[in-house]
Amino acid sequence: MKKEDILELIKQAGKPLSFRELAESQSLKSSERRKLKKIINELISDGKIVRNRKGLYLPVKEARLITGYFEAHKNGYGFLIPDSPSESDVFIPPPATMGAMHGDRIVARIEQKRRREGRVIRIIERGIKRIVGVIERAGPIFILQPRKKNINQQIVLAPTEMKIQSGQIVLAEISNYTGGNKPLIAKVLKIFEKPKIPKEDLEILVYEYELSKKFSSQVTNLSKALVKKGISQRLIKGRVDLRVLPTVTIDGENAKDFDDAVSIKKTKKGFILWVHIADVSHYVKWDSPIDEEARMRATSVYLPDRVIPMLPPELSENLCSLLPKTPRLTFTVEMHFNNNGERLESLFYPSMIQTAERMTYTSVKNIIIDRDKEEIKKYRKLVPHFEKMAELCEILKNRRNQRGSLDFDLPEPEVLLDINGDPQAIIKSERNFAHFIIEEFMIAANEAVAEFLFENNIPSLYRVHEEPEGNKIQYLTRIIKNLGLLKDELKPKQFHEFIKLIKGTPHEEIVNYLILRSLKQARYSPENVGHFGLASKCYTHFTSPIRRYPDLVVHRILKEFLQKGKIAKERKKALDDTLPEIALHSSKMERRADEIERDSIQIMRVWFMKDKEGEEFDGKVTMVTTEGLRVRLEDYFIEGFLHLSHITDDFYQFDENKYCLIGLKRKKKFTIGTPIKVKVARVNIEDREIIFDLV
């Protein structure tokens, strides 16, 4: 009696089944029924089946229920992000959350189809177990105010032997999740010293998100044993030896883990591009202790002052990393393109490479774009190869643009640290042409692998991205119309053309952000539903197995198929059972990593601005809400909030249709992109807030 068999039985029944009917269908003795009860409870916990009011069991889909993750908002409402990529997000109003917290896996019932509004009926798995917050005294009890604004439940602290007092920052573990409006009960695990430097604040963040800084001794010892074993001559057998190719890695200055390297050759018909990816799957086998740890972490997390890797440093920074001028085991995607950038042929095989140089984006840009004489002289043997890469990059980029791929090219914040690890500046991290080269080559390799797996009907993980929903497009259209940039309705198929139209205008960055906010978040799925953002019918992640677990999974599946010529029936069944769970967990951990990285940048921003209270800066409005304006400074890549109560030259109201604040008397208008001069009114380190006044 297996869990999958019971699930299949319930799915095939065509009607809700009682426990008795399930037991009789399996001809179970009374002594075996306890095991069936356990399996049913596990299926309910997994969100696969539900028990209705009559005590009958049926699949979640047939009950018109949806499972997914809850994204909470600070105002009490939230959204269910469905497990299935074919489903749309569901709005959950404040009274219908059933006490669900941010990151919880939930089951919801759709209550209003047209408005896509629902109610939480079950919490499958809690996303938050530990909380960092500030203690406040409320009469005889202590309560915890979480640092995360989207946790709006009241949290009462259980009695403890620790000497706690109001104002302390603590780590607490939830011991009792009470539903509805009842407060949560939490136990204090650790009291933090008030941070005196940014590094100490980042350390608290690591606790807040339960990041595992260290690997177990078992995983560390196994990794060290693999390094000690090294790469023997025997390992080269069965691999294509590509050490003669002029191969390079191109990464950022501070990179330590090198997943990918590239080689290129110009032919009469076009180009041959080799994308070599670290063969992590050779060292990290399915269900090994290292694999279990990697699967749990799912992704590396990048903070301004450190990396918390998915794989132990012995592998991520040494044995698996494509270090310069060092023999390394790789998995190569060899692609043949004609002069128009059409892929004519793709080959996949285990290989061995040895890179000629460890290049940086800056160095390659200096050679290709700036024609820097010293840099050209230093890498003179490789310069012709960089020129061919640039040529193919342009062809592939143009081809991708023609099919409607969205290229936002939005600046990211970059924190420059001094020797003490304090923020020296926070600037825009601009991408240059060398970034585009690697980006295009990785996209090409990922598409080639995805198409091969899909065409051969091999179970795998895909990187999917659905079209934006209608209500979000309407909202986006309204805002852009009010900026005077649009007359008609904007449709998803027109996004690409519109982005091209506003390129180089003052509104480019703001509108790109608005379009990006309207899009769904890309995720992993065993179902291939295409990638809207890349205008790709078939896409996966293959090129970063050192830092992303789904890439490692795809490597293993592709390698198994190439070695055996097929995926055995039993193996297929095992993958069908395993891949949905890996996809869900990997997507969840990716979202968590994004949150951590955003929070870490915000920590650096507030510490950088703490000595600048009273100073004036030029900025521009990046968001308008009923509560006020979000403003980004011109001098630094820093945002803060200008509350409505701090704009005192008039009485302002939020106009939802025009997406702006309008003064009732003077009719002055603040909308997205409005230039504005602000003064730093307050910097709150504990709440990670920067508050502005209007000058």
N, C-alpha and C positions, 0 to 999 in steps of 0.2 A: 504494500500500500504506500504509494508515493504521493507527495504533495501535488506534483504536476498532473497526476492521473485524476485526483479528486477535483482539481480545478477544471480539467477538461470535461469531466462528468457533469459538473454544474453548468458549464458553458453549453454543452450539447443537449441538456435536458429540455430546453425550450419553455421551461416554467420554473418557478421557485420550488425548491426541494426542502423537505423537512429532514431533521437529523435521522429520523427513523428510516425514511426512504433511502438516504445515502448509505446507512449501515446495511440495509437489506440488499441494496444493489451490489454490495461487496461481499455479501454472505458472511458478515462478521459475527463472531461469537461475542458474548457479552464482555469477555475479558479483553477483546481487541477494540472495543468501542472507545475506550479511554484514549487510545492512540489517534483514532479518527477525530475525536473532540479536540485534541491538541493540534492536529493538522488544520482543522477548520479555524481555530483561533489564530494560528499563524497566518492563514490566508486573509483573515479579517485585518490582522495587524499590518500585513503587506499592502493593504488597500486593493486587493484583487476581488474580494467578495464582500457583501454586506448581509446583515441579518435584518429582515424587515419587521414591522410591528407584530406580525403574526408568528414570528419566530422561524420564518423560512429563509433559506439561503439562496442568493442569486448573484450573478456577476455585477460588478459596479456599473458597467456600461448599460446593462439592461435596466438597471434601477434609475437610469438617467442621472447618475452621479458622476462627478469628475474628481480625480485625484491630482494633487500637485503640491507645490510649495507656496507658502503664504509670505507675501511681501507686505510688511506692515508700514503704515504711515503714522507720523507723530500725532495726527489729529484723530486717531482711533480706527479709521477704516483701513482697508488693505485690498490686495488683489491675489487671487489664486492663479499661479503660473502653472498651467497644466503639464502633466507628464508627457502627454501625447502632443507631438508638434502640429498635428492637424486641428487641435482645439484652440479656441481663442481664450484670452485671459478673462477672468470672471471678477467683477467688482463685488467686494464684501463690505456692506455698510457697518458702522460701529456696533449696532445692536445684534448683528448676526455673526460676529467673529467667534463666539463661544469661548472667549479667552485665548484664542490662538495668538502665538507670538511670532515675530519675524523669524523666518527660516523653518518653521514647523511644516511637516508634511501632513496635509489635511485631505479630507473628503468633503465635498460641498454639493449641495443640491441647487440646481438652477431654479430660481423662483420667478424671474422675469426674463423671458427669452429675448425680447426686443432690446432691452437695456443691458442684457448679459449680466444680470445681477443674481447673486446667490447667497446661500446661508451655509455656514460650516456645520456639519452634522457629526464629524468625528475627527479627532486629532490622532494621526497614526504614529507620528514620531516627533519628539520635541527637538527643535533646532538649537535652542539655547538652554544650556545646563548651568553655566557659570556666568556671573555678571560682575562687572566692575562699576562701582558707583561711590557716591559720597553719602556718609551717614548723616541723618537728621533726627533730632529728638522730637517726638510727638507725645507729650505727656509722659506716661510711664513706659512707653515703648520706643524702640528705635526703628526707623524706616530707612530704606535705601533708595536714593535717587540715582538711577542708572545714567552712565555717561552717554549711552546710545539713546538718541531722541525718539527712535521708533519703538522703544519699549515703554508703553504707557500704563502697564499694570502697576497697581500699588504693591510694594514688596515690604513685608514686615520681617525684621530680623529675629530669629529664634534666640533664646537666652544662650549665652556662651560664657566660658571661663575667661576668654580674652577680655582685656580692659579696653572696651570700645567707647568712643565719645564722638559727639557731633563734630562734623567737619573733616573726619578722617576719610581717606580713600581706601576702600577695601575690595577684596575679591570674595564673592559669596557664591555658594552653590544652592540652587533651588532644591528644597527637600520636599515641597508639597505644591503641586500644580492644581490649585483649586479653580473650578470653572466659573464662568459668568463674571459678576462684579466683585467676587470675594478676592481678598489680597493673596498674593503668593507668599509662601513662607521660605525663607532662605537662611542658610547657616554661614557665618563668616569663616573663611578659610585662611585669609591672609590680610594683614594690615600693611599698607604701603607707606613708606616715608613720602612726604610731599616732594615731588620731583623738583630738583634744583637745576637740572640741565636737560636738554631734549632727549639724550640717550636714555635717561631714567624714565622719561615719559613713554618712549617707544617700548621699553621693557614692560611697562604696565599694559600696553597694547597687546604684546605677545601673550600675556596671561589672559587678557580679556577675550581673545579669540582662541584660546586653548591651543596655541601653536606648539608643536613638539620641536624644541630646539635641538635635542639630542636624539640619537638613534640608540636602540637597545644594544647591549654588549654582544648579543648573538649576531645581529645584523652587521655591526661594525667588524666583528671578527671574521665573518664570512666574506665581507668586502675586502678586508686586508688579505685574506687567503687568495682571493681572485687576483689581486694586484701582484702578490708574490709569485703566483703561477705565471703571470705575464702572457705574452703572445709567443707561442712556440712555432717552430717550422711546420708542425703537423696541422696547425690551424689554417695554414694557407691553402692546403689541399681542398678542392671543392669550391674555392673562391677565385674570382677573377682578379688577377694582380694588376692594379692600376697605378702602381707607384711611379711609373714612367710619365704619367700625365702631369702637366703643370697645374697643380691644384692649390687653391687658397681658401682660407676662411676669411670672412669679412664680418666683423662685429664691432660693438662699441668699445671704447677705450678701457672700460672697467670690467668687461665680460671675463668670466672664469670658466664657464661651461660652454664648450663649442660643440653644438649639435650637428652643424651642417658645413659642408665645403663644396666648392663648385669648380668645374673644369669646362672648357669650351673649345670647339674646333669649327673653323669655317670650311664648308665644302662647296662644290659646284652647285649643288641643289639648294643649299641653305646653311644650316647650322646643326652641330651635334652638341647637346648640352648634357653634362653629367652632374647630377645632384647627389652627393654622397652624404648619407645620414649615419650617425653613430649607431653601430649594431648593438644596442643595449640588450635586445632580446637574446643575444648569444650568451650573455652573462646572467641575466635575470629571467629565470624560468617561471612558468605558471605556478602559482601557489607555493613558491619557495618563501622563506621568511623575509627576504629582501622584497619580493613581489608583494607580499601581504602589506608590508609597511608602505611601499610605493602606492598601492591601490588605496590605502586609507588616506594618505596625504593628497594624492591625485594630481597635485601641481606644486611647483616651486613658488614660494612667495617672496617678492622683491620689495624690501624696505629701503629707505634712503641710505642707511648705513650698513646694511647686511642682506644676505640672502638666506632664507630658510629652505633648503633644497628638498626635492622629492626623493632623491637618491643620496646615499651617504657620500661625503666629499671624496672618499677614496675612488668612487666610480664617477660621480658627476664632474669632478675637477681633474681627474687623473685618467684612469683606465679607459673610460668610455669617451672622454673629451678628446676632440680632434686637435691635439696639441701640435704646435709647429714642428715640422721636420722630424716627426715621430711616427713610426708605423702604427696604423690603427685599423681595427676591423670595422667595416662599414656595410651598409645596405644601399646599393646604388640604383637610382632611377636614371636610365639613359634615354634621352628623348631626341628624336630627329625632327627638325622643323624645316619647311621650305622657306623661301625668302619672304613670304607673306605672313609668316608666323603660324602657319597651320601645322599642327602636330601630325606627322606622317606615320610615326612608329614609336612605341614605348617598350623598353626592356627593363626587367627588374631582376637583380641578382645580388647575392652576397659578394663582397669584394674586400680588397685591402688597399689602403691608400697611404700616402705620406705627403703631407702638405709642404709646399715650397716656402710659404710665408704665412704668418698670422697678420692679416691686414685689418685696418680699422676703416670705418666709414669716412672719416675725415681724410685719411691718407689717399684712399681711392678717389674721393671727390677732388682732392688737390691735383691728382694726375689727370683725370678725365676732363674736369670742368675748368679748373684754374691753370692747368698746364704748368704746374710748379716745376721749375728746372731741377732743383735739388731732389725732389721726390721722384721725378722721372728718371734721373740718373741712378738713384738708389735702387729702383726696381725695374731697370731698363729691360730685363729679359721678360718681365711679366706685362709690361705696358701694352704690347699688341693684343694680349688676351683680355685686358681690361677694356680696350677699345671695342673688341668683338662683343664682349658682354654688354657694353653700353648700346651697341647697335641692335642686338637681339632684344634687350630690355625695351627699347623704344618701340620695336615692332610688336612685341607681346602686349605692351601697355596700350598701344593704339587699338589693337585687335580687341582687347578686353573692354576698352571704352566704347567701341563701336557696338558691342552687344548689350551695353547698358549698365555696366558695372559702376558702382558708386565710389568715387574717390574723393573723400573729404579732405585729406591732408591737413587734419587739425593739429595745432600745436599741443604738446603735452608739457606739464610742468617738470622742470628738472631742478633738483636741490643741489646746490654747490656747497660742499662741506669744507670747513677749515680743518687744521690738523687735530683739533680737539673733538671733531665730530659735530660741531655746532653749525647751523645754517649760515652761510656767508652771503648767499643770494638765492632767490628762487626765480628762475628765468624760463622763457619759452624754449623748449627743446625742439629745434627745427630739424626736420628730416631733409637730407640732401639726396642727390641723384644716386649715390651708392646704396642708400637705403632702398630706393626703388628697384635697383638691380636685384638685390637679394629677395625683396618682396615678390617681384614678378617670377623669379625662378622657383621660389617655394610654392607659390600658387600653382604654377605649371605642374610641379611634381605631385602636389596634393591632388590635383584634378586627374592626372594620369593614373594614379593609384586608385582613386575612387571609381573612375570609369571602368577600370579593369575588374575590380571586385564586383561592381554592380552588374556588368555585362555577363560575368561568369556565375551570377546568382550565389555569391559567397556571403554568408552572414558576416556582418562587419559593423563598425561604428562610423557614422557620417557626421559631418559638421553641417548642421542645418540652420536655415534662417528664413522664416516665413515672411510673407508680405505684411505690411502694417495693417492694422484694423481700421475700418471705415471711420469710426468716431475720432480716432487720433488724426486721420488725414483731414477731416473736416476742421478740427481745432487748429491744425498746422496751417491750413489754407486761410483761415480767418486771420491768424496773426500776420502771415506774409502779405495778405491783401492790405491790412492796416499799415504795413510798412511802405505801401505804395509800389510793391514790386510785382504785383500779380493782379490780373483782372478776372480770369476764369478759375474754375476749380482745378486744383492740382491733383493729378492721379499718380499712383506709384510708378507707372511706366514712364512718367515724365520727370521723375526726380533727377535722373542722370542729366537730361538736357537743361533743367533748371539750374543745377549745380554749375554746369559749364557757363550758363548765361550770366550768373552773378560773380564768376571768378574775377578777381582783381578789383571788385567794387568794395566800398567801405562796409557793406552788409555781408560780405562773403562768410566771415568766420561765424557771425551770429546766426545766419540762416542755416549754415552747415550744422551747427549745434542743435538748432530747432528740428531739423530733419532727422538728425541722429536720435534725438529724444523720442521722436514719433515711431521709430523702428522698434521691433521686438529685439530681444537679446538672442544672439546666436547661441546654440547649445549642441549637445551630443545626442544622437538618436540612432537606434538600429534601423529605423525607417529612413529612406532617402526621399526627402521632400524638396531637395534643391536648396540653393543659397541665394536669397534675394539680393543681398548687398553686393555679391560678386557676379550676379547674373549668371550663375553657374547651375547647370542641371544636376550636377553630381560633384560633391566636394567632401573631403575628409581631412583629418589632421594626421600627418605622417612624418613631418620634418623636425619634430622636437621631442624625441623620446626620453631625453635626459630630464626634461622639466615638465612634460605632460603625459599622464598615464594613458589616455586614449591612443596617443601615437604609438606607444609601446604595444598596446593590444593589436592595433592594425598591422604593425610589423610582424607579430607572431602569426596572425591569420594569413597574411600574404606569403610569408616564408613557408608555412605548412602546406599551402596549396601548391606553391612552386616545387617543393620537394617531393610531394606525393602525387601531384597531378589532380588531386581532388580533396574535398573535405568529407571524411567518412560520415555515414548517416548518424551514428551515435554522437560523434563530435559536433555535428551540426545542431543536434538537439541540445547538447550541453551549452553551445554558444547561444542558442535561442533563449535559453533560460538565464544565462549569465549576463549577456550584453545589455539588456534593458536596465538591470541594476547598476552596472558599471556606468552607463550613460547618465542615469539620474544622479548618482553620487558624484561623478566627475563634473557635471554641470553645476551642481550645488557647491562643490569645493572651489570651482572657478569663480562663481559669484562671490563666495566668501573672500577669496584672495583679492578680488577687485575692491571689495569693501575695505579690507585691511590696508591695501595700498593707498586708497583714497584717504583713509583716516590718518595714515602715517604722514602723508603730504600735508594734511591739515595741521597735524601736530607741529611740523616744521614751520608752517606758515605763522601759527600763533606765537611760537617762540621767537621767530624772526621779527615779528611786529611788536613784541611786548615793550620794547624801549622807544617805540615811535608814537606813543599816545600824544595827541595834540598836534601832530604834524599833518600838513595838507598835501593831498595828491590829486592828480587828474585821473579820471577813470571813465568807464562807460557802463551803462546798464546791461546786464546779461540775462536778468529774469525779473518779471513783474508779478507780484502776488497781492492778495488782499491785505497782507500785513506790511508790505513795503517793497524795497528794491534790493536785488542782489547786484553788487557793483564790483567790477574787476579793475584793478589799478593799471595804469599805463606803464609805470616804471618797473613794477614787479608782477610776476604771474600769480597774483594773490587776489582772492575775492573776500568780500565782507558784506555785512547786511546793513542797510539803511532803513530803520523802522519808520513806519508812517508817522509816528509821534515825534520823530526827529526832523521831519520836514515841516517847518513852522511858518513858512511865508504865505500859506494859504490852507484851506481845508480841502484835502484830496480824497477822491473816491476812486475805487477800482472799477473800470469799465471793462466788463468781461468780453463784450463783442469786439471792442477795439484793442483789447489786451494792453491797457495802459492805465496810468494814474492821471486823473484830470483835476486841476484846481477849480473849485466851484466859482470863485470870484474872477481870478485873472486868466482862467482857462489854459494855464501852463500845463504842458503834457510831458510825462515821462513814459517812454516805451523802450523796447529792446534796441540797443545801439545808441541811445541818447548820451551825448557827452555830459559829464558831470564832475564837479569838483567837490571832494569830500575831505573831512578831517577825521582822524582816528580818535573816536570817543572813548573806546574801552576795548581792552584785549583780555579775554577770560581764558586763562590757561586750562582750568579744570573743565570748562564746557566746550573748549576748543572753538571759541567764537571771536570774531573780529567785528566790532560794531562801529559804524560810521555816523558822523553828523554831516548835514548838508552845509557847505560853505556858502 
